[in-house]
Amino acid sequence: MNRKDRLEARLALAMLPAGALMTFVSVIAFIIIMLLIFATIVQRPHAATILLVWCAAALVTAGVNIVKSIETMSAFDWRALIPVVALSVVITASYPGWWL
C-alpha cells in the first residue's frame, strides 16, 4: 500500500461521520425551510414570491442533500460529498435576505 492508498483509506473512513453530520444538517434545514414556507404563506403570501421561489429551490436542494449524504455514509466515497457541499453553498448564497 502506497501513501496515496493510505490517504484514500483514511478519507473513506472519515466519510461515515461526515455523511452523518451532513444528513443531520440537511434534515434540520429541510424542517426549517418547511416552517419558513408556512410562515411566509400565512403572513404575506403575495409580497414574498421571491422568498417562496427560493424556499422551493432550497427544499429540493435539502432533499437532494439528504439522499446524497446517506449515499456518502454508505459508500465511503468522499467524492459524493462535493455536490452536497456545493449545493448547500449555492443555495445559501442565493438567499434573498442577503441581497433584498
BALORO-759484 format. One record per atom (N, C-alpha, C): atom name; z, x, y. Coordinates in nm, 3 decimals. Each point is the difference from the previous one (the first is absolute). Example, Ala and Ser with C-alpha at 12.3 -4.5 7.8 and 13.67 -1.06 7.14 Angstrom:
<sites>
[site N; [0.780; 1.319; -0.569]]
[site CA; [0.000; -0.089; 0.119]]
[site C; [0.000; 0.090; 0.120]]
[site N; [-0.072; -0.035; 0.105]]
[site CA; [0.006; 0.082; 0.119]]
[site C; [0.073; -0.077; 0.109]]
</sites>
This chain:
<sites>
[site N; [0.000; 0.084; -0.118]]
[site CA; [0.000; -0.084; 0.118]]
[site C; [0.000; 0.089; 0.124]]
[site N; [-0.096; -0.023; 0.085]]
[site CA; [-0.005; 0.081; 0.122]]
[site C; [0.076; -0.069; 0.112]]
[site N; [0.001; 0.064; 0.114]]
[site CA; [0.078; -0.049; 0.114]]
[site C; [-0.048; -0.137; 0.048]]
[site N; [-0.131; -0.021; 0.001]]
[site CA; [-0.055; -0.129; 0.045]]
[site C; [0.041; -0.114; -0.093]]
[site N; [0.000; 0.026; -0.130]]
[site CA; [0.041; -0.103; -0.096]]
[site C; [0.148; -0.034; 0.013]]
[site N; [0.083; 0.100; 0.024]]
[site CA; [0.144; -0.026; 0.018]]
[site C; [0.025; -0.083; 0.126]]
[site N; [-0.073; 0.033; 0.107]]
[site CA; [0.014; -0.077; 0.124]]
[site C; [-0.045; -0.144; -0.021]]
[site N; [-0.110; -0.018; -0.071]]
[site CA; [-0.050; -0.135; -0.028]]
[site C; [0.102; -0.079; -0.083]]
[site N; [0.064; 0.066; -0.096]]
[site CA; [0.101; -0.067; -0.082]]
[site C; [0.121; -0.040; 0.083]]
[site N; [0.042; 0.086; 0.092]]
[site CA; [0.113; -0.035; 0.087]]
[site C; [-0.033; -0.118; 0.091]]
[site N; [-0.121; 0.002; 0.054]]
[site CA; [-0.043; -0.112; 0.084]]
[site C; [-0.006; -0.130; -0.080]]
[site N; [-0.045; 0.009; -0.123]]
[site CA; [-0.009; -0.120; -0.084]]
[site C; [0.138; -0.059; -0.025]]
[site N; [0.099; 0.084; -0.024]]
[site CA; [0.136; -0.051; -0.022]]
[site C; [0.061; -0.059; 0.127]]
[site N; [-0.042; 0.050; 0.115]]
[site CA; [0.052; -0.051; 0.127]]
[site C; [-0.059; -0.136; 0.035]]
[site N; [-0.104; -0.043; -0.068]]
[site CA; [-0.064; -0.126; 0.033]]
[site C; [0.081; -0.122; -0.042]]
[site N; [0.088; 0.015; -0.098]]
[site CA; [0.083; -0.114; -0.040]]
[site C; [0.092; -0.044; 0.114]]
[site N; [0.080; 0.089; 0.059]]
[site CA; [0.082; -0.045; 0.113]]
[site C; [-0.082; -0.032; 0.124]]
[site N; [-0.108; 0.074; 0.023]]
[site CA; [-0.085; -0.029; 0.116]]
[site C; [-0.066; -0.136; -0.013]]
[site N; [-0.049; -0.032; -0.118]]
[site CA; [-0.060; -0.131; -0.024]]
[site C; [0.102; -0.112; 0.011]]
[site N; [0.121; 0.026; -0.049]]
[site CA; [0.106; -0.101; 0.011]]
[site C; [0.036; -0.026; 0.146]]
[site N; [0.008; 0.106; 0.078]]
[site CA; [0.031; -0.014; 0.143]]
[site C; [-0.110; -0.077; 0.072]]
[site N; [-0.125; 0.035; -0.027]]
[site CA; [-0.113; -0.069; 0.064]]
[site C; [-0.007; -0.147; -0.044]]
[site N; [0.033; -0.028; -0.126]]
[site CA; [0.003; -0.139; -0.045]]
[site C; [0.107; -0.078; 0.074]]
[site N; [0.118; 0.059; 0.012]]
[site CA; [0.109; -0.066; 0.071]]
[site C; [-0.036; -0.026; 0.146]]
[site N; [-0.056; 0.100; 0.066]]
[site CA; [-0.039; -0.015; 0.141]]
[site C; [-0.110; -0.106; 0.014]]
[site N; [-0.095; -0.002; -0.092]]
[site CA; [-0.109; -0.098; 0.006]]
[site C; [0.050; -0.142; -0.022]]
[site N; [0.094; -0.018; -0.091]]
[site CA; [0.057; -0.134; -0.024]]
[site C; [0.077; -0.047; 0.122]]
[site N; [0.080; 0.088; 0.059]]
[site CA; [0.075; -0.036; 0.121]]
[site C; [-0.097; -0.033; 0.113]]
[site N; [-0.106; 0.079; 0.016]]
[site CA; [-0.100; -0.028; 0.103]]
[site C; [-0.068; -0.135; -0.025]]
[site N; [-0.030; -0.031; -0.124]]
[site CA; [-0.061; -0.128; -0.035]]
[site C; [0.090; -0.116; 0.042]]
[site N; [0.127; 0.011; -0.030]]
[site CA; [0.095; -0.106; 0.035]]
[site C; [0.014; -0.013; 0.152]]
[site N; [0.010; 0.111; 0.070]]
[site CA; [0.014; -0.003; 0.146]]
[site C; [-0.124; -0.060; 0.065]]
[site N; [-0.117; 0.035; -0.049]]
[site CA; [-0.124; -0.054; 0.057]]
[site C; [-0.009; -0.149; -0.024]]
[site N; [0.042; -0.046; -0.117]]
[site CA; [0.001; -0.145; -0.026]]
[site C; [0.092; -0.071; 0.099]]
[site N; [0.117; 0.056; 0.023]]
[site CA; [0.092; -0.060; 0.098]]
[site C; [-0.059; 0.002; 0.140]]
[site N; [-0.068; 0.108; 0.036]]
[site CA; [-0.065; 0.009; 0.131]]
[site C; [-0.109; -0.105; 0.015]]
[site N; [-0.075; -0.024; -0.105]]
[site CA; [-0.103; -0.104; 0.005]]
[site C; [0.062; -0.137; 0.022]]
[site N; [0.103; -0.031; -0.076]]
[site CA; [0.065; -0.131; 0.017]]
[site C; [0.062; -0.016; 0.137]]
[site N; [0.064; 0.105; 0.052]]
[site CA; [0.061; -0.008; 0.133]]
[site C; [-0.107; -0.015; 0.108]]
[site N; [-0.112; 0.067; -0.016]]
[site CA; [-0.107; -0.009; 0.099]]
[site C; [-0.063; -0.137; -0.001]]
[site N; [-0.022; -0.056; -0.117]]
[site CA; [-0.061; -0.133; -0.009]]
[site C; [0.092; -0.106; 0.059]]
[site N; [0.129; 0.012; -0.023]]
[site CA; [0.094; -0.100; 0.051]]
[site C; [0.014; 0.009; 0.151]]
[site N; [0.008; 0.120; 0.055]]
[site CA; [0.030; 0.015; 0.142]]
[site C; [-0.121; -0.007; 0.091]]
[site N; [-0.109; 0.066; -0.034]]
[site CA; [-0.117; 0.002; 0.088]]
[site C; [-0.128; 0.017; -0.081]]
[site N; [-0.047; -0.105; -0.060]]
[site CA; [-0.115; 0.013; -0.090]]
[site C; [-0.132; 0.033; 0.071]]
[site N; [-0.022; -0.051; 0.121]]
[site CA; [-0.128; 0.020; 0.066]]
[site C; [-0.007; 0.130; 0.079]]
[site N; [0.112; 0.046; 0.050]]
[site CA; [0.000; 0.118; 0.085]]
[site C; [0.000; 0.130; -0.079]]
[site N; [0.023; -0.006; -0.127]]
[site CA; [0.018; 0.123; -0.078]]
[site C; [-0.105; 0.017; -0.108]]
[site N; [-0.123; -0.032; 0.029]]
[site CA; [-0.104; 0.012; -0.103]]
[site C; [-0.024; 0.145; -0.040]]
[site N; [0.009; 0.092; 0.095]]
[site CA; [-0.017; 0.142; -0.033]]
[site C; [0.111; 0.045; -0.094]]
[site N; [0.122; -0.043; 0.028]]
[site CA; [0.112; 0.037; -0.086]]
[site C; [-0.015; -0.061; -0.139]]
[site N; [-0.047; -0.122; -0.008]]
[site CA; [-0.018; -0.063; -0.130]]
[site C; [-0.111; 0.067; -0.080]]
[site N; [-0.106; 0.043; 0.066]]
[site CA; [-0.107; 0.073; -0.069]]
[site C; [0.054; 0.133; -0.051]]
[site N; [0.079; 0.068; 0.081]]
[site CA; [0.060; 0.126; -0.044]]
[site C; [0.095; -0.025; -0.116]]
[site N; [0.077; -0.107; 0.007]]
[site CA; [0.093; -0.032; -0.109]]
[site C; [-0.074; -0.025; -0.131]]
[site N; [-0.113; -0.069; 0.008]]
[site CA; [-0.079; -0.024; -0.121]]
[site C; [-0.050; 0.131; -0.058]]
[site N; [-0.050; 0.089; 0.085]]
[site CA; [-0.046; 0.130; -0.048]]
[site C; [0.115; 0.083; -0.056]]
[site N; [0.115; -0.005; 0.066]]
[site CA; [0.116; 0.075; -0.046]]
[site C; [0.053; -0.055; -0.132]]
[site N; [-0.009; -0.131; -0.017]]
[site CA; [0.044; -0.062; -0.124]]
[site C; [-0.088; 0.044; -0.117]]
[site N; [-0.129; 0.003; 0.022]]
[site CA; [-0.092; 0.047; -0.104]]
[site C; [0.026; 0.148; -0.030]]
[site N; [0.021; 0.078; 0.104]]
[site CA; [0.028; 0.142; -0.017]]
[site C; [0.129; 0.022; -0.077]]
[site N; [0.103; -0.076; 0.031]]
[site CA; [0.127; 0.012; -0.072]]
[site C; [-0.018; -0.037; -0.147]]
[site N; [-0.078; -0.102; -0.027]]
[site CA; [-0.026; -0.037; -0.140]]
[site C; [-0.074; 0.109; -0.075]]
[site N; [-0.102; 0.058; 0.063]]
[site CA; [-0.074; 0.110; -0.062]]
[site C; [0.092; 0.120; -0.019]]
[site N; [0.084; 0.028; 0.098]]
[site CA; [0.092; 0.113; -0.012]]
[site C; [0.101; -0.019; -0.113]]
[site N; [0.044; -0.122; -0.023]]
[site CA; [0.091; -0.027; -0.111]]
[site C; [-0.066; 0.035; -0.132]]
[site N; [-0.123; -0.046; -0.018]]
[site CA; [-0.072; 0.027; -0.124]]
[site C; [-0.026; 0.149; -0.017]]
[site N; [-0.046; 0.067; 0.106]]
[site CA; [-0.029; 0.143; -0.008]]
[site C; [0.128; 0.083; -0.023]]
[site N; [0.111; -0.043; 0.057]]
[site CA; [0.126; 0.072; -0.021]]
[site C; [0.047; -0.011; -0.144]]
[site N; [-0.017; -0.116; -0.058]]
[site CA; [0.036; -0.017; -0.142]]
[site C; [-0.092; 0.085; -0.087]]
[site N; [-0.129; 0.007; 0.035]]
[site CA; [-0.091; 0.087; -0.073]]
[site C; [0.042; 0.146; 0.012]]
[site N; [0.048; 0.039; 0.117]]
[site CA; [0.044; 0.138; 0.021]]
[site C; [0.118; 0.032; -0.090]]
[site N; [0.094; -0.094; -0.014]]
[site CA; [0.115; 0.024; -0.085]]
[site C; [-0.041; 0.011; -0.147]]
[site N; [-0.094; -0.080; -0.043]]
[site CA; [-0.034; -0.001; -0.142]]
[site C; [-0.098; 0.110; -0.039]]
[site N; [-0.083; 0.046; 0.093]]
[site CA; [-0.103; 0.097; -0.033]]
[site C; [0.044; 0.145; 0.022]]
[site N; [0.105; 0.022; 0.074]]
[site CA; [0.045; 0.134; 0.036]]
[site C; [-0.111; 0.080; 0.068]]
[site N; [-0.080; -0.068; 0.080]]
[site CA; [-0.109; 0.067; 0.070]]
[site C; [0.025; -0.010; 0.150]]
[site N; [0.015; 0.112; 0.066]]
[site CA; [0.034; 0.001; 0.142]]
[site C; [-0.118; -0.043; 0.086]]
[site N; [-0.121; 0.005; -0.052]]
[site CA; [-0.117; -0.037; 0.080]]
[site C; [-0.005; -0.149; 0.030]]
[site N; [0.064; -0.081; -0.081]]
[site CA; [0.002; -0.145; 0.024]]
[site C; [0.089; -0.036; 0.118]]
[site N; [0.087; 0.090; 0.040]]
[site CA; [0.090; -0.027; 0.112]]
[site C; [-0.069; 0.018; 0.136]]
[site N; [-0.110; 0.074; 0.003]]
[site CA; [-0.070; 0.026; 0.126]]
[site C; [-0.051; -0.129; 0.065]]
[site N; [-0.069; -0.092; -0.073]]
[site CA; [-0.044; -0.124; 0.066]]
[site C; [0.116; -0.088; 0.046]]
[site N; [0.110; 0.004; -0.072]]
[site CA; [0.117; -0.080; 0.039]]
[site C; [0.054; 0.046; 0.135]]
[site N; [0.016; 0.130; 0.014]]
[site CA; [0.051; 0.054; 0.126]]
[site C; [-0.102; -0.021; 0.112]]
[site N; [-0.127; 0.021; -0.030]]
[site CA; [-0.105; -0.017; 0.102]]
[site C; [-0.007; -0.145; 0.049]]
[site N; [0.004; -0.096; -0.092]]
[site CA; [-0.002; -0.141; 0.040]]
[site C; [0.123; -0.036; 0.082]]
[site N; [0.114; 0.052; -0.039]]
[site CA; [0.122; -0.029; 0.075]]
[site C; [-0.007; 0.056; 0.142]]
[site N; [-0.052; 0.120; 0.015]]
[site CA; [-0.012; 0.060; 0.133]]
[site C; [-0.100; -0.078; 0.086]]
[site N; [-0.112; -0.038; -0.059]]
[site CA; [-0.102; -0.074; 0.076]]
[site C; [0.052; -0.136; 0.046]]
[site N; [0.065; -0.073; -0.089]]
[site CA; [0.047; -0.134; 0.036]]
[site C; [0.116; 0.009; 0.100]]
[site N; [0.083; 0.102; -0.010]]
[site CA; [0.108; 0.017; 0.097]]
[site C; [-0.056; 0.039; 0.137]]
[site N; [-0.099; 0.087; 0.001]]
[site CA; [-0.060; 0.042; 0.127]]
[site C; [-0.077; -0.113; 0.068]]
[site N; [-0.049; -0.094; -0.077]]
[site CA; [-0.078; -0.109; 0.059]]
[site C; [0.086; -0.121; 0.039]]
[site N; [0.131; 0.011; -0.009]]
[site CA; [0.088; -0.111; 0.038]]
[site C; [-0.023; -0.038; 0.146]]
[site N; [-0.026; -0.128; 0.029]]
[site CA; [-0.030; -0.040; 0.138]]
[site C; [0.116; 0.020; 0.097]]
[site N; [0.121; 0.006; -0.048]]
[site CA; [0.114; 0.021; 0.087]]
[site C; [0.000; 0.137; 0.066]]
[site N; [-0.068; 0.097; -0.059]]
[site CA; [-0.008; 0.133; 0.060]]
[site C; [-0.088; 0.001; 0.124]]
[site N; [-0.107; -0.079; -0.001]]
[site CA; [-0.097; 0.011; 0.108]]
[site C; [-0.021; -0.128; 0.079]]
[site N; [0.071; -0.107; -0.029]]
[site CA; [-0.013; -0.122; 0.082]]
[site C; [0.121; -0.019; 0.087]]
</sites>
